[in-house]
Amino acid sequence: MHAFLHVDREGALRAAREWDGRYARGDALPPLAGLPVAVKDIICTTGMPTTCGSRILAGWVPPYDATVVSRLRDAGAVIVGKTNLDEFAMGSSTENSGFGPTRNPWDLERVPGGSSGGSAAAVAAGMAPLALGTDTGGSIRQPAGFTGIVGMKPTYGRISRYGLVAFASSLDQIGPMARTVSDAALLLHVLAGRDPKDSTSVDLPVDNYPAALSRGVQGLRIGIAREAFGQGLQREVRAAVQAAATHLGGLGAVLTEVSLPSLPYALPTYYLLATSEASANLARYDGVQYGLRVPTDDLFTMYTRTRRQGFGNEVKRRIMLGTYALSAGYYEGFFLKAQRVRTLIRQEFLRALEGVDLVLMPVSPTVPFRLGEKVDDPLQMYLADIYTIPVNLAGLPGISVPCGFPGGLPVGLQLIGKPFDETTVLRAAHAYEQTTEWHTRRPPIVEKRERGIPHADSGRSAGTRERETEKRGSARTRKRPSRKFRKTRTRK
Ligand code: GLN
């Protein structure tokens, strides 16, 4: 599937052994003790590379941990590795990764969505129960929807972004990806809260999300966004999302319709603002400070050759678009205008959310598409995020929860909440999930694997199990193990 760009085999086993030891001694354990977590490779981790899926950062190892990573470690999580993504989180299919695409565990010929496609595939295929993603225009929710898992973009400001490599700073948010809403709530609870190292993180109380899940949806007002059910929405996606709305109504939620007339402008607005911010943020990759350098005699040629070689096409396209939109003479007409439309979109959402507790719409207009289907048509690719992007523009919390599998392919339901009201979003998603069976489904290849391998638990100690897993792992080595791996084996 190519979900991971880097697996920290030794570090993960070391941490796991340590937590096993503490567990055996009966120590008090933090909330994520021993739980494997996969981290999107755009979040800084010491001791592991952070490439952002870009050749320009190949092999770069950050000198510090992102705040979310420190929080994970403090909570006992075992960080298993770094997951694949579209280069600098620009994309909706993970095909823009500089290191090759990730595949969808539900159908290996299809994309897992993006840009957090590696994290999504890892969770969906059971490689890790929890993962971190980032969402600038849908990159947590869309791949979660495409792989039948739960993904949440919290409110802008809810989680520290210190140590997250910036794409579009006014939109980027880190968030949890998991198999169930309660797992996502547990992870969010560890991540959320003010961080003195990130002045955009907000100093507001953090609810006990896991404890608040079971309150149900009785009397909750849910507004169905009228404009999100128009042209371009696949029939089977529409049917699944509408059925989910009806189901929530059956659970006691009060369904109404809300209107967000500026929704059609979200996509062009986003692609002006996100590219503008990206063009500024990506100026730092110059061959001097980080990663790749293509050496030449003069400095200017070194800059241009490094950038030409190091960046992929989508990144170059966006840097050009953003530079254009910000340039003198176009700034007012493009950038400033987009900022104004963004304000309108936010106001419309906030107005709608005065009358309802949640807004409901699809996550994506289609089921997961085939690899190669949209790579040559950027505008088609951009349309994959038509329902997720407005939520980033408005800065609101949104979740994707599985709501159907037409033809065996996952569809996500999106619920959007008021600023900093993650609790209500999670609570409604949990009520829906727990009264449907979608979250119990596993991709066919995972089911086959689980049937094929005898159950490791039967009457053996954790230690035996671990050694056996190690043996299995080394028997399965590639033809030519990496140098690091060869060394490790000789030492043993
Ligand atoms: N697919 C959108 C883009 O390409 C969103 C990406 C994201 O959320 N990081 O920009």
Residues whose N, C-alpha, C, O or C-beta is under 5 A from the ligand:
A	BS01	LIG	A89 M90 G91 S92 G114 S115 T134 D135 T136 G137 G138 S139 D385
